[in-house]
Each structure stands twice: as structure tokens, then as C-alpha cells.
Amino acid sequence: MKLKANLWILAVLLVLTGCKKQEDPFLSPMYDLIVEGGINTYSKHQYIRLIKPVGFADEEASLNLKPISDAVLSVNDGVHDVPFTEIPGTGIYTAVMENNDKFDSVYTLTINYNHKEYKAVDTLYPVFPIDANYIPLSIKKAQAGGVRLTIPKHTFGTKMAQQWLILPEGKTWDPGKFNESYPYSYSHVYGTPNALHPLIQKARIVDSGINDNLVIYKYSLSENYSAYLYSVFQETDWKGLLSSVPGNVKGNISGNANGFFYAIDVEVQAKSIKELMGN
């Protein structure tokens, strides 16, 4: 299956694993709901999606995820509870948050659905500014005056966990487009996941013109969000010869729900390929 946007992949995985039979202790429980999205500093407009799990055998349902439309959802910014309203029929809840940049503060999600309450918290940390001396890509000259960009999906052993999105000029990131295939890449503070079986590195190859520009997004990740992503990739990208039975990768949603509610800082810069080749 072709790789989709990583956050979309995480959601589908959680949706599919959320409906396995509970008789096997190695399999995941059936969840009431799956949560995607969170708070970002890129825009005052915030988006969170709620969807229902489906079974592995139900291929049609996995391609047409069922939204949850009758939940009551709010996010506390440390002072105010901000109510979210669903975009009708989508399971995507949205709100305008004026206090979306309270660094080192905790944001709390509360969901009331089907007479149950679910909560999640994440801390917003400032992103380390984009530095042209360290951007996770390599550039080589190609034939006919063009260049070839190699963008690894994962790098390991960095000082801080970060998420990246490198796009050609003219394309943008929209936090409300949950089905969009964004080619994210990740810098992990942890080492490679399997020392005995070296990782086959996944990378995106992009052919471009030497006079073209790139739009580079960089996202902060809390320690909990970083650890969650690493655990999910252990069950997806890095499953190898010594991998165990798929585990229950639990996010930060309380109760019988899964997914991850995040708080992320976002920086975006435009860089010319010529500028990047000079560094």
C-alpha cells in the first residue's frame, strides 16, 4: 500500500487495531473512538477529528471511515475552556483559539461522547528555529541542469525530537486536511530500533530544478508525543525479522479511546535550492 501522510497512517492503524478480539492478550482492545489532531501555533484555527474503529476484515469501512458527529469537545488553554464545533457530517471539530502559543503550558482536551468522558493533555514547547546548516535532506546535481533531493523519513540520535515537512514552492500544510498525503519526516532522540537487523532507510526522492524553491515546515514534539510516534513506527515502518506480535500502542487519550492529542509549535521558511546547496 502506498504510504500516506504519517498522521493519517497512524489514525488508520489505530482504527484497524481498535477492533481486534480481546480473547488474545497480545491484541488490542476494542476502542470507543479514535482521536486525531490537536493544537498548533501555525493558525488560530484548530482541528480535531473523531472517528470510529473498524475491523481488519471490513476493507470497505477502512477506506470510508465513519465520523463521530454527536460528541461534545473542548480544549482548555490553561485559563479558558474553548468549545469546538463539528463541521457537519465530517467528525472534524474546529475552533478559533486565541491562546494557541502559550509555550511550556499544558493544553487539555475533554470529550464527552455516548455518556462517557475522555481526556488528554500535551505540553506546548517552542520549536528550535530552522537552521540551513541542518535540514534533513541531501542535494546532488543531476542531468540536464537539475538536482535530485533525497529526504530521509527518519534520522536518529538527534538532540531533540522534531517533525519536518519539505514541500515544493506553491504547496502548503493545512492542519484540517486529515486525509492529505503529507510526506512528513522525523528526527528522533532515540537510536535505531533494531541493532541486529540494520534499518533499511526509507527516503523520498524528488527531482527539481536548481532555481526552484522549497517550503520547509518544522514542528516541535513533546517528549510524550515523540515517544508515541517512535512506538507506532516500531509497529509499522520498522517491523522486521525480530518484530513481535503487533502491540497495543496507546496514545494519551484516557479511558477506552486511542490516538494522540498534540500541542505543537510550527515554523515555516522558504529556502532556495541554491541557498541550500551552498550550506
N, C-alpha and C positions, 0 to 999 in steps of 0.2 A: 504494500500500500504506500502510495506516495506520501512523503512527510508533509504534514500540515503545520500551521503555526503551533509553536510548542504549547502555548497556553490552551489552545484548542485540543491538542493531543492529550494533555493532562486531563481535561474535562471528559473527553470520550473514554479514556482509560478508567476514570473513576466511575463514570456512568456504567460501563460494562462490568467492572468488578463489583459494583454495588448490588448485584442481584444474583450472586452465586449462592448455592445451597449452603446452609450453615452446618450440615452434618459433618463436614470435613473441617477440622480445626485449623488447617492451613489456608482456608479460603475466607474471603471477606464476607462480612455480614451484609444483609440487605439494608441499604440506606433509605431514609425517607426522602432525601433530597441531596443535590449536588450544588455547590456554590462556586461561582467564578467571579473574578473581578475584585475591585477594591477602590482605594483612594489613591489618586496621583496628583502631582503638582503641575502637570502639563496643561491641564484645563480645569476650570471651575466646575465643569460638567462631569459628574461621576456616574459610573455604570456598574451594576452588579447583576449577574444573571443567575436564576434558579431554574434547575431542570430536574426531571425525574429520572432515576436509573432505569435501564432496560437490560434484558437478559442477553447473554452471548449468542444464543440461538436466534434471537429476533433481529436479523440483519436489517430489515426494513425500518424498524424502530430506531436502530442505532444511527441510521442515516437521516432520520426525521425525528430529532429529539423533542420530547414533549415538555413544553414550558410549564412552570408553575405560576399561575396567574392570580391566586387568591391568598397571597401572603401579605403580612404587614411587616415592613422593613424600615429600619432607621440606622443611622450611624452617629455615634457620639464623638465629637471632636475634642473632648475634654471639658467642654462647658455646655454645649447645646446638643440636644438630640435633633438630628436633621432627618425628616421623613423622606423616604424615596417613593416614587410613584411609577407604576409599571407602564411601559409603552405597550398599549393594549395587544394582548394575544402573543407576546413575544417571550415572556418570562424575564425580560430585561427591565430592571428597576433603575430609575435615574433621579438625580437631584443636583441642584447647584449648591456647592459648598464653598462659602467664602473663606473659611479657615481650613484650607487644604494644604497649608505649608507650615504647620506647627511642628518643627523639627524636634526630635528627641521626645516626642509626645506619643501617647497611645491613642489609637482610634479603635472604637468598639462597635462591632456590628451586632445588631439584635434582629432576629427574625422570629415572627410568630406565624406558625402555619399548622393547620389542622389540630388546633388546641395544644400545640407544643411550642416551646420556646428554645431557640438555638442562639448561641453567642460565639463571637470570635474576636480576638484582639491582635493587632500588629502595631509595631512601633515605626514611625517615620524617621528615617535617617537621611541626611543630605548626601547626594551623590558626589563622589570625588570628580572634580572637573575633567572634561575631556582634554587629553594631552596628545598632541600629534606625535609625540615620541613613543606613545604606547596606545596603539589601536590594534585590535586583534585581526589583522589581515596582512597579507603579503601581496606585492605587486611586481609583476615581471612584464617586460616588453614582449609583445607578440608580433606576428607578421602583419604586414600592411599598416604599420604605424600604430597599431592598437596596443592594448595592455590586457593582461589576464590577472584578475583578482582571485586570491584564494582566502576564503574566510572560514576558519575552523569553527565548528559548532561548540567545541569545548576546549578550554585551556585550564590547567590545573596548577595548584600551588601558588596562587596569587595572594597578595597581602589582604585584599578584601574582595568579597563576592560582588559580582556585578553582572548585569544583563545588558546585552547590546542588540541594536538593530541597525544594520547598514543598508541603505536603500539608494537607488539612483535618484538623481535630482528630479523633482516633479512628483515623487511618491511620498506619502505621509503616513504616520501612525495614527490610528483612531481607536481609543480605548473602548469604544462602544461597539466595535465590529468584532464580535466574538468568533465568527466563522471565517474570518480573514486568515489567509495563509502567510503570516509574517515569519520570515526566516530569522528568528532570534538566535543569538549565540550567547555563551555563558562563560564567565571567569569564576572558577571555583577555588575556595581557600583549601579544599581538601586535595589529596593526591589522586592519582589514577586509581580507579576502583578495583582493578584486578592485576596484581603484580605478576602472577603466574602466567596469565594469558594477556599479553600486551594489547592495549586497546587499538582497534582499527579506527583511526581517526576519521570522523565524518567532517566533510568540508563542503562549502558551497563555492562553485567556480563561476565567476562572472567575467565575461569578455566585454570590454568597454573601450572607449576612445580616450586617448591621452589628454584631450582637452575637456573631458567630462567632469562633472562634479558629483559628489556623494553627500547624502544627508545621513548624519550619524546620531543615533539616539543612544543614550546611556542611562541605565536605571539602577537606583540603589536597591539593595535587598537586605532585609533584616536577617539576623542570624537564623531565626526560625524558618523564614521563607527559603533561605539558601539551603538549609538542611533538608527541607521538604523537597525542593527541586532535585537535589542530589539523590535522595531516596527514590524518587519517581524515575529518574534516569537509570538507576540501577535495575529497575524492573522493565525498562524499555530499551534505550539506546545501548546499554552495556550488558545485556544478558548474554552470557557466553557459556562455555563448557562447564563451568563450576557453579552456574546460577542455580538457585534453589527454586522451589515452587513459588510462583508469584505471591508476594506477601500483601498484607493489608497496609498500604501506605496511607496513614491517617494524617489529614491536614489539621488546621487549627479550629475547626468548627466543632462546637460542643454537641453532646447528645448523639443521636443516631443519624448523623449527617457527615458529609465529607466534602473535600475541596479545600481551597485556601482563600481567605480574605486577606488581601495585602494592603500595605501602605508604602508607596514608592515615590521617590523623588526622580524627576526626569530632566535631563539636559539634552539639548539638541544643537548641533552645529553643522554648517555646510562646509565641506572641505573639497578643494580641487584635487584631482589625482596628481597633478604636477606637484602640488604642495606636499602631498603625502609621499611621493617618490623622493622628495628632497630631504626627508627625515629618516 
